[in-house]
Amino acid sequence: NFLFGILLFAGIYMGAGKAFIPPVVGEIINGSPAQEAGLETGDRILFIDGVKIGDFNTLRTIVFENPERPLNFEIERQKTLKSLTVIPRSVYSESLKINFGQLGVKSSEGEFRRLGISESIIIASSDTIQMTYMMVRGLARLVTGKANEGEIGGPVRIAEFSADAARQGIVGFLIFMALISINLGLVNLIPIPALDGGHLLFFVIEAIIGRPLPDAVQAVLMRGGIALLLALMVCVTVYDIMRQFS
């Protein structure tokens, strides 16, 4: 799954190209959270809550997933390091049916270019690692109960987003396929019996105790894992359907 995502991104970067936009504030919107927090044009965002910001898209992603949550910005302003607390405004998206964070800044100028084979694979691998990390943060929000309304979705939600991605053209659809593939790879590593992560957990236990778990124990754990996965599938599907009528 991870390799397929990397290959899709690499193919897009070689065929259509990739935008390189530095995490530099190009313009501040009047009355925006960015202006209230003290951000200024020309500020370079270095870190947000300890996460290194390598490009403007990473900045946009973190702000998007944190509406009304204080974020610690570490910035560089005229060769001076500063720390600011920014609270993105919560905005409701009718199309996505979720609340997302809005900062109120525009990016500086960047460049858009096609990449060679080696460069595209390296950057695609780096982007896949970055997206995986963002997905891990999303799973952590689910576990801690801090997920945004509408952030949870199942098959119905995926079908909706697939249709939206297809309407954006082949590049948008391929990017969506890559994201779904990476997401599946990550979820499959969760240590739940019946998933690959569960098998890896069995191997770790076997390495510690020096022998595999009894077949009867493994069978019970596998049935429990399958039951848990089916229950989660039913819950998110019902949640998706209820959202259509809410």
Backbone as numpy.savetxt, mean C-alpha at the origin, in Angstrom:
# Nx Ny Nz CAx CAy CAz Cx Cy Cz
4.20 -14.61 -6.95 3.37 -13.39 -6.95 4.23 -12.12 -6.95
5.26 -12.13 -6.09 6.14 -10.95 -6.04 6.91 -10.80 -7.34
7.40 -11.91 -7.89 8.15 -11.86 -9.14 7.26 -11.39 -10.29
6.01 -11.85 -10.30 5.09 -11.43 -11.36 4.84 -9.92 -11.27
4.70 -9.40 -10.05 4.52 -7.96 -9.88 5.73 -7.19 -10.39
6.92 -7.69 -10.08 8.14 -7.01 -10.54 8.21 -7.01 -12.06
7.88 -8.15 -12.68 7.93 -8.24 -14.15 6.91 -7.30 -14.80
5.73 -7.19 -14.20 4.72 -6.27 -14.75 5.19 -4.83 -14.67
5.72 -4.43 -13.50 6.21 -3.06 -13.35 7.37 -2.80 -14.31
8.28 -3.76 -14.44 9.42 -3.58 -15.34 8.94 -3.43 -16.78
7.96 -4.23 -17.18 7.42 -4.11 -18.54 6.78 -2.76 -18.79
6.06 -2.25 -17.78 5.43 -0.93 -17.92 6.50 0.15 -18.04
7.55 0.07 -17.21 8.59 1.09 -17.23 9.37 1.07 -18.54
9.53 -0.11 -19.14 10.23 -0.19 -20.42 9.33 0.25 -21.58
8.03 -0.12 -21.51 7.14 0.18 -22.62 6.52 1.56 -22.57
5.96 1.92 -21.40 5.25 3.20 -21.29 6.11 4.27 -20.61
7.01 3.85 -19.70 7.83 4.82 -19.00 7.42 4.96 -17.55
8.18 5.76 -16.81 7.93 5.99 -15.40 8.17 7.45 -15.07
7.32 7.98 -14.18 7.47 9.36 -13.74 8.39 9.41 -12.53
9.34 10.32 -12.55 10.25 10.55 -11.43 9.98 11.95 -10.88
9.29 12.00 -9.75 8.91 13.28 -9.15 9.50 13.35 -7.75
10.40 14.28 -7.49 11.04 14.37 -6.17 10.02 14.80 -5.11
10.24 14.41 -3.85 9.30 14.78 -2.77 9.50 16.22 -2.31
9.36 17.14 -3.24 9.56 18.56 -2.97 8.23 19.29 -3.16
7.89 20.15 -2.23 6.64 20.90 -2.30 6.76 21.96 -3.39
5.89 21.87 -4.39 5.91 22.83 -5.47 4.98 24.00 -5.25
3.87 23.75 -4.55 2.88 24.80 -4.30 2.04 24.41 -3.09
1.69 25.40 -2.28 0.84 25.20 -1.11 -0.54 25.76 -1.40
-1.58 24.98 -1.16 -2.96 25.44 -1.35 -3.38 26.25 -0.13
-3.98 27.42 -0.37 -4.41 28.28 0.73 -5.46 27.58 1.59
-5.28 27.69 2.91 -6.23 27.09 3.84 -6.09 25.60 4.00
-5.04 25.02 3.44 -4.84 23.57 3.49 -4.15 23.18 4.80
-4.21 21.89 5.16 -3.46 21.42 6.33 -1.96 21.69 6.22
-1.43 21.63 4.99 -0.01 21.90 4.80 0.34 23.33 5.19
-0.51 24.26 4.81 -0.27 25.67 5.16 -0.41 25.88 6.67
-1.42 25.26 7.27 -1.62 25.40 8.71 -0.46 24.81 9.50
0.17 23.75 8.97 1.28 23.11 9.68 2.60 23.85 9.51
2.65 24.76 8.52 3.87 25.54 8.31 4.75 25.06 7.18
4.26 24.16 6.33 5.02 23.75 5.16 5.14 24.92 4.18
6.25 24.98 3.45 6.47 26.06 2.51 6.93 25.49 1.16
6.72 26.30 0.13 7.17 25.90 -1.21 8.69 25.70 -1.21
9.13 24.60 -1.78 10.54 24.28 -1.83 10.99 23.32 -0.75
10.13 23.04 0.23 10.49 22.09 1.28 10.65 20.69 0.68
11.71 20.00 1.06 11.92 18.60 0.65 11.54 17.70 1.81
10.60 16.79 1.56 10.15 15.86 2.60 11.13 14.71 2.67
11.76 14.52 3.83 12.75 13.46 4.01 12.15 12.21 4.62
11.38 12.39 5.71 10.78 11.27 6.42 9.38 11.67 6.88
8.47 10.67 6.93 7.16 10.84 7.53 6.96 9.69 8.50
6.87 10.01 9.78 6.76 8.99 10.83 7.84 7.92 10.70
9.05 8.36 10.36 10.18 7.45 10.26 10.32 6.74 8.94
9.36 6.90 8.04 9.42 6.27 6.72 10.16 7.19 5.75
11.21 6.69 5.11 11.98 7.49 4.18 11.15 7.78 2.93
11.11 9.03 2.53 10.32 9.45 1.37 11.25 9.66 0.19
11.22 8.72 -0.75 12.11 8.79 -1.90 11.52 9.52 -3.09
10.19 9.57 -3.17 9.54 10.28 -4.28 8.19 10.81 -3.82
7.59 11.61 -4.67 6.34 12.27 -4.29 5.20 11.27 -4.14
5.25 10.17 -4.88 4.18 9.18 -4.80 4.13 8.52 -3.42
5.31 8.29 -2.81 5.34 7.73 -1.46 4.71 8.70 -0.47
5.02 9.98 -0.62 4.38 11.01 0.20 2.87 10.98 0.05
2.41 10.92 -1.19 0.97 10.91 -1.47 0.31 9.68 -0.84
0.97 8.53 -0.92 0.39 7.29 -0.39 0.21 7.36 1.12
1.23 7.84 1.84 1.15 7.90 3.30 0.08 8.89 3.73
0.03 10.04 3.07 -1.00 11.03 3.42 -2.39 10.47 3.12
-2.52 9.77 2.00 -3.81 9.21 1.58 -4.38 8.27 2.64
-3.53 7.45 3.25 -4.01 6.42 4.18 -4.12 6.90 5.62
-3.88 8.20 5.86 -3.90 8.70 7.24 -4.74 9.96 7.40
-6.04 9.90 7.08 -6.88 11.08 7.29 -7.07 11.38 8.78
-6.94 12.66 9.13 -7.15 13.14 10.51 -6.21 12.48 11.52
-5.04 12.00 11.05 -4.06 11.42 11.97 -2.79 12.27 11.94
-2.27 12.64 13.10 -1.04 13.46 13.13 0.14 12.69 12.51
0.86 13.35 11.63 2.03 12.77 10.99 3.24 13.66 11.28
4.34 13.04 11.65 5.56 13.79 11.92 6.39 13.90 10.64
6.48 15.11 10.09 7.24 15.38 8.87 8.63 15.87 9.25
9.64 15.23 8.69 11.01 15.73 8.79 11.39 16.27 7.42
11.69 17.56 7.36 11.89 18.23 6.08 13.25 18.92 6.04
13.66 19.22 4.83 14.86 20.03 4.61 14.43 21.34 3.97
14.75 22.44 4.63 14.38 23.77 4.12 15.63 24.64 4.10
16.09 24.96 2.90 17.28 25.78 2.73 18.46 25.21 3.53
18.68 23.91 3.35 19.79 23.17 3.97 19.67 23.08 5.50
18.47 23.35 6.02 18.22 23.23 7.46 17.15 22.18 7.70
17.38 21.30 8.65 16.42 20.25 8.97 15.39 20.76 9.96
14.14 20.47 9.70 13.04 20.88 10.56 12.08 19.71 10.76
11.32 19.77 11.84 10.30 18.75 12.13 8.95 19.45 12.32
7.94 18.96 11.62 6.61 19.54 11.69 5.58 18.44 11.91
4.50 18.78 12.59 3.38 17.86 12.75 2.26 18.29 11.82
1.86 17.40 10.94 0.84 17.70 9.93 -0.33 16.74 10.12
-1.55 17.26 10.08 -2.75 16.43 10.19 -3.52 16.52 8.87
-3.42 15.51 8.01 -4.15 15.55 6.73 -5.66 15.67 6.94
-6.27 16.43 6.07 -7.73 16.60 6.12 -8.41 15.34 5.59
-9.51 14.95 6.22 -10.27 13.78 5.77 -11.24 14.19 4.68
-11.14 13.51 3.55 -12.01 13.77 2.40 -12.66 12.46 1.98
-13.97 12.49 1.69 -14.67 11.27 1.28 -14.70 11.18 -0.24
-14.31 10.01 -0.75 -14.33 9.76 -2.19 -15.59 8.98 -2.56
-16.42 9.56 -3.40 -17.64 8.89 -3.83 -17.32 7.68 -4.70
-16.27 7.78 -5.51 -15.94 6.68 -6.42 -15.32 5.51 -5.67
-14.41 5.80 -4.72 -13.75 4.74 -3.97 -14.53 4.33 -2.73
-15.46 5.20 -2.29 -16.25 4.95 -1.09 -15.38 4.77 0.15
-14.37 5.63 0.28 -13.51 5.62 1.45 -13.16 7.06 1.83
-12.76 7.24 3.06 -12.20 8.51 3.51 -10.69 8.46 3.31
-10.13 9.51 2.73 -8.69 9.54 2.52 -8.12 10.87 3.00
-6.82 10.87 3.22 -6.15 12.07 3.70 -5.75 12.99 2.56
-5.85 14.30 2.81 -5.47 15.30 1.82 -4.58 16.34 2.48
-3.41 16.58 1.87 -2.43 17.49 2.45 -2.60 18.92 1.95
-2.87 19.06 0.66 -3.03 20.39 0.09 -1.75 20.95 -0.48
-0.95 20.09 -1.14 0.26 20.56 -1.80 0.29 20.02 -3.22
1.02 20.71 -4.07 1.27 20.24 -5.42 2.75 19.92 -5.55
3.04 18.94 -6.40 4.43 18.51 -6.55 5.23 19.50 -7.39
6.53 19.39 -7.26 7.42 20.15 -8.13 7.54 19.42 -9.47
8.25 20.01 -10.39 8.41 19.39 -11.70 9.30 18.15 -11.61
8.94 17.14 -12.37 9.74 15.92 -12.43 10.04 15.57 -13.88
10.33 14.32 -14.13 10.58 13.87 -15.49 9.90 12.52 -15.73
9.59 12.27 -16.97 8.95 11.03 -17.37 9.77 10.43 -18.50
10.25 9.21 -18.28 11.10 8.59 -19.31 10.98 7.07 -19.28
11.31 6.46 -20.42 11.36 5.01 -20.51 12.70 4.51 -19.98
12.66 3.33 -19.39 13.86 2.77 -18.78 14.38 1.59 -19.59
15.66 1.32 -19.44 16.26 0.14 -20.05 15.92 -1.10 -19.24
16.36 -2.24 -19.72 16.00 -3.52 -19.09 16.52 -3.60 -17.66
17.83 -3.38 -17.49 18.41 -3.53 -16.15 17.86 -2.48 -15.18
17.76 -1.23 -15.63 17.27 -0.17 -14.75 15.81 -0.41 -14.38
15.01 -0.87 -15.35 13.59 -1.11 -15.07 13.41 -2.23 -14.04
14.22 -3.29 -14.13 14.12 -4.39 -13.17 14.53 -3.93 -11.77
15.60 -3.15 -11.69 16.07 -2.66 -10.38 15.01 -1.75 -9.75
14.50 -0.80 -10.52 13.51 0.13 -9.97 12.19 -0.59 -9.68
11.80 -1.54 -10.54 10.58 -2.31 -10.28 10.71 -3.11 -9.00
11.88 -3.68 -8.75 12.11 -4.43 -7.51 12.02 -3.51 -6.30
12.63 -2.32 -6.43 12.57 -1.35 -5.33 11.14 -0.89 -5.06
10.38 -0.63 -6.12 8.99 -0.21 -5.97 8.15 -1.32 -5.34
8.42 -2.57 -5.71 7.68 -3.69 -5.14 7.95 -3.81 -3.64
9.20 -3.63 -3.24 9.53 -3.67 -1.82 8.83 -2.55 -1.07
8.82 -1.35 -1.67 8.17 -0.21 -1.03 6.67 -0.44 -0.90
6.04 -0.97 -1.95 4.60 -1.22 -1.90 4.27 -2.32 -0.90
5.14 -3.33 -0.82 4.93 -4.40 0.16 4.96 -3.83 1.57
5.90 -2.92 1.82 5.99 -2.28 3.13 4.71 -1.49 3.44
4.20 -0.78 2.44 2.96 -0.02 2.64 1.79 -0.97 2.93
1.76 -2.13 2.27 0.70 -3.09 2.52 0.81 -3.68 3.92
2.06 -3.89 4.38 2.25 -4.37 5.75 1.70 -3.35 6.75
1.94 -2.06 6.47 1.38 -1.01 7.33 -0.14 -1.06 7.31
-0.72 -1.37 6.14 -2.17 -1.49 6.06 -2.70 -2.65 6.87
-2.00 -3.81 6.80 -2.40 -4.96 7.61 -2.28 -4.65 9.10
-1.24 -3.88 9.46 -1.07 -3.51 10.87 -2.23 -2.64 11.33
-2.71 -1.76 10.46 -3.87 -0.93 10.84 -5.11 -1.78 11.03
-5.26 -2.82 10.21 -6.41 -3.71 10.36 -6.35 -4.43 11.70
-5.16 -4.92 12.07 -5.00 -5.68 13.31 -5.25 -4.78 14.52
-4.77 -3.53 14.45 -4.91 -2.62 15.58 -6.22 -1.85 15.58
-7.06 -2.10 14.57 -8.35 -1.42 14.53 -8.29 0.02 14.06
-7.21 0.41 13.38 -7.04 1.79 12.93 -7.27 1.95 11.43
-7.84 0.92 10.80 -8.09 1.00 9.36 -9.18 2.03 9.07
-9.06 2.69 7.92 -10.06 3.67 7.53 -11.32 2.97 7.04
-12.45 3.65 7.19 -13.70 3.10 6.69 -13.61 2.93 5.18
-13.97 1.75 4.70 -13.90 1.47 3.27 -12.58 0.90 2.82
-11.60 0.80 3.75 -10.29 0.28 3.38 -10.31 -1.23 3.23
-11.24 -1.89 3.92 -11.36 -3.33 3.84 -12.24 -3.71 2.65
-11.80 -4.70 1.89 -12.59 -5.11 0.73 -12.33 -6.55 0.38
-13.27 -7.15 -0.33 -13.16 -8.54 -0.75 -13.34 -8.67 -2.24
-13.89 -9.80 -2.70 -14.04 -10.04 -4.14 -14.85 -8.98 -4.87
-15.93 -8.51 -4.24 -16.77 -7.49 -4.88 -15.98 -6.20 -5.06
-15.24 -5.84 -4.03 -14.42 -4.62 -4.06 -13.34 -4.73 -5.14
-12.71 -5.89 -5.21 -11.68 -6.10 -6.22 -12.27 -6.00 -7.62
-13.47 -6.54 -7.81 -14.13 -6.46 -9.12 -14.41 -5.01 -9.50
-14.84 -4.20 -8.52 -15.09 -2.79 -8.79 -13.82 -2.07 -9.22
-12.75 -2.29 -8.47 -11.49 -1.64 -8.79 -10.92 -2.14 -10.11
-11.16 -3.42 -10.42 -10.69 -3.96 -11.71 -11.37 -3.24 -12.87
-12.66 -3.01 -12.73 -13.39 -2.30 -13.78 -12.89 -0.87 -13.92
-12.65 -0.20 -12.79 -12.13 1.17 -12.84 -10.75 1.20 -13.50
-9.90 0.22 -13.14 -8.55 0.17 -13.71 -8.60 -0.10 -15.21
-9.53 -0.97 -15.64 -9.66 -1.28 -17.07 -10.08 -0.05 -17.86
-10.93 0.78 -17.25 -11.37 1.99 -17.94 -10.25 3.01 -18.10
-9.21 2.90 -17.28 -8.08 3.82 -17.37 -7.10 3.45 -18.47
-7.29 2.28 -19.09 -6.40 1.86 -20.16 -5.53 0.70 -19.73
-4.74 0.21 -20.67 -3.94 -0.99 -20.44 -2.90 -0.78 -19.35
-2.28 0.41 -19.29 -1.25 0.66 -18.28 -1.86 0.64 -16.87
-3.00 1.31 -16.71 -3.66 1.31 -15.41 -4.08 -0.09 -14.98
-4.55 -0.89 -15.94 -4.98 -2.25 -15.61 -3.79 -3.12 -15.23
-2.66 -2.96 -15.92 -1.47 -3.75 -15.61 -0.92 -3.38 -14.23
-0.95 -2.08 -13.90 -0.51 -1.65 -12.57 -1.40 -2.26 -11.50
-2.71 -2.28 -11.75 -3.63 -2.88 -10.78 -3.35 -4.38 -10.63
-3.07 -5.07 -11.75 -2.73 -6.49 -11.68 -1.48 -6.72 -10.83
-0.49 -5.84 -11.00 0.74 -5.97 -10.22 0.46 -5.78 -8.74
-0.35 -4.80 -8.40 -0.67 -4.55 -6.99 -1.43 -5.72 -6.38
-2.38 -6.29 -7.13 -3.14 -7.44 -6.62 -2.21 -8.63 -6.42
-1.27 -8.84 -7.36 -0.35 -9.96 -7.25 0.54 -9.81 -6.02
1.08 -8.61 -5.80 1.93 -8.36 -4.63 1.12 -8.54 -3.35
-0.11 -8.06 -3.36 -0.98 -8.21 -2.18 -1.23 -9.68 -1.86
-1.48 -10.48 -2.91 -1.71 -11.91 -2.70 -0.45 -12.59 -2.14
0.72 -12.20 -2.67 1.96 -12.76 -2.17 2.16 -12.47 -0.70
1.85 -11.24 -0.31 2.01 -10.86 1.10 1.02 -11.58 2.00
-0.24 -11.58 1.60 -1.27 -12.24 2.42 -0.97 -13.73 2.55
-0.44 -14.34 1.49 -0.15 -15.77 1.52 0.98 -16.11 2.49
1.74 -15.11 2.91 2.83 -15.34 3.87 2.36 -15.20 5.32
1.10 -14.82 5.53 0.58 -14.74 6.90 0.59 -16.15 7.50
1.10 -16.31 8.72 1.23 -17.66 9.31 -0.10 -18.28 9.75
-0.98 -18.48 8.79 -2.25 -19.16 9.04 -2.18 -20.53 8.36
-2.46 -21.61 9.08 -2.47 -22.93 8.43 -3.35 -22.92 7.18
-2.91 -23.60 6.15 -3.52 -23.66 4.82 -2.91 -22.63 3.88
-2.26 -21.60 4.41 -1.51 -20.68 3.58 -0.03 -21.08 3.58
0.75 -20.54 2.64 2.18 -20.85 2.62 2.85 -20.41 3.91
2.38 -19.31 4.48 2.94 -18.86 5.74 2.71 -19.87 6.85
1.58 -20.58 6.80 1.32 -21.63 7.78 2.27 -22.80 7.62
2.56 -23.17 6.37 3.52 -24.25 6.13 4.90 -23.85 6.63
5.29 -22.60 6.39 6.58 -22.13 6.89 6.62 -22.18 8.42
5.49 -21.86 9.06 5.42 -21.94 10.52 5.62 -23.38 10.99
5.01 -24.33 10.28 5.20 -25.74 10.63 6.68 -26.13 10.52
7.34 -25.64 9.47 8.76 -25.96 9.28 9.60 -25.37 10.42
9.26 -24.16 10.85 10.01 -23.53 11.95 9.83 -24.34 13.23
8.58 -24.76 13.49 8.33 -25.58 14.68 9.10 -26.89 14.61
9.12 -27.49 13.42 9.85 -28.75 13.24 11.34 -28.55 13.49
11.88 -27.40 13.03 13.30 -27.13 13.24 13.61 -26.93 14.72
12.65 -26.38 15.48 12.89 -26.12 16.90 12.79 -27.39 17.73
11.74 -28.18 17.48 11.52 -29.37 18.32 12.21 -30.61 17.76
12.73 -30.53 16.53 13.48 -31.65 15.97 12.63 -32.70 15.29
11.35 -32.48 15.19 10.47 -33.45 14.50 9.20 -32.71 14.06
8.53 -33.21 13.04 7.29 -32.55 12.59 6.17 -32.74 13.60
5.22 -31.83 13.53 4.04 -31.97 14.38 3.29 -33.24 13.99
2.62 -33.88 14.92 1.82 -35.07 14.58 0.81 -34.75 13.48
0.55 -35.75 12.64 -0.38 -35.55 11.53 -1.75 -35.10 12.02
-2.20 -35.64 13.14 -3.52 -35.29 13.65 -3.57 -33.81 14.03
-2.49 -33.31 14.65 -2.42 -31.90 15.04 -2.41 -31.01 13.80
-1.61 -31.41 12.81 -1.55 -30.62 11.57 -2.91 -30.58 10.89
-3.62 -31.72 10.91 -4.94 -31.77 10.26 -5.92 -30.82 10.95
-5.90 -30.81 12.28 -6.80 -29.92 13.03 -6.47 -28.46 12.73
-5.17 -28.13 12.73 -4.76 -26.75 12.46 -5.12 -26.34 11.04
-4.96 -27.26 10.09 -5.30 -26.95 8.70 -6.79 -26.68 8.55
-7.62 -27.52 9.20 -9.07 -27.30 9.13 -9.44 -25.97 9.78
-8.79 -25.67 10.88 -9.05 -24.39 11.54 -8.66 -23.21 10.67
-7.51 -23.32 10.00 -7.07 -22.25 9.11 -8.01 -22.05 7.94
-8.47 -23.15 7.35 -9.42 -23.05 6.23 -10.73 -22.43 6.70
-11.21 -22.85 7.89 -12.44 -22.29 8.43 -12.30 -20.78 8.66
-11.14 -20.37 9.19 -10.90 -18.94 9.42 -10.90 -18.16 8.11
-10.22 -18.70 7.09 -10.17 -18.02 5.79 -11.55 -17.90 5.17
-12.34 -18.99 5.24 -13.70 -18.95 4.68 -14.57 -17.94 5.44
-14.40 -17.89 6.76 -15.18 -16.94 7.56 -14.82 -15.50 7.19
-13.52 -15.24 7.02 -13.10 -13.90 6.61 -13.65 -13.55 5.23
-13.64 -14.53 4.32 -14.16 -14.29 2.97 -15.64 -13.93 3.01
-16.40 -14.66 3.82 -17.83 -14.37 3.95 -18.04 -12.98 4.53
-17.27 -12.64 5.57 -17.43 -11.34 6.23 -17.16 -10.18 5.27
-16.02 -10.23 4.54 -15.69 -9.11 3.66 -16.65 -9.05 2.47
-17.16 -10.20 2.02 -18.13 -10.19 0.92 -19.44 -9.55 1.37
-19.91 -9.92 2.56 -21.13 -9.31 3.10 -20.92 -7.80 3.29
-19.73 -7.44 3.79 -19.41 -6.02 4.01 -19.43 -5.26 2.68
-18.88 -5.87 1.63 -18.88 -5.23 0.30 -20.30 -5.01 -0.20
-21.14 -6.04 -0.03 -22.53 -5.95 -0.53 -23.30 -4.90 0.26
-23.13 -4.87 1.57 -23.83 -3.88 2.41 -23.39 -2.47 2.04
-22.13 -2.30 1.67 -21.65 -0.97 1.32 -22.33 -0.45 0.04
-22.74 -1.37 -0.84 -23.40 -0.96 -2.07 -24.76 -0.32 -1.80
-25.36 -0.68 -0.66 -26.70 -0.18 -0.34 -26.69 0.87 0.75
-25.51 1.19 1.27 -25.43 2.17 2.37 -25.26 3.57 1.80
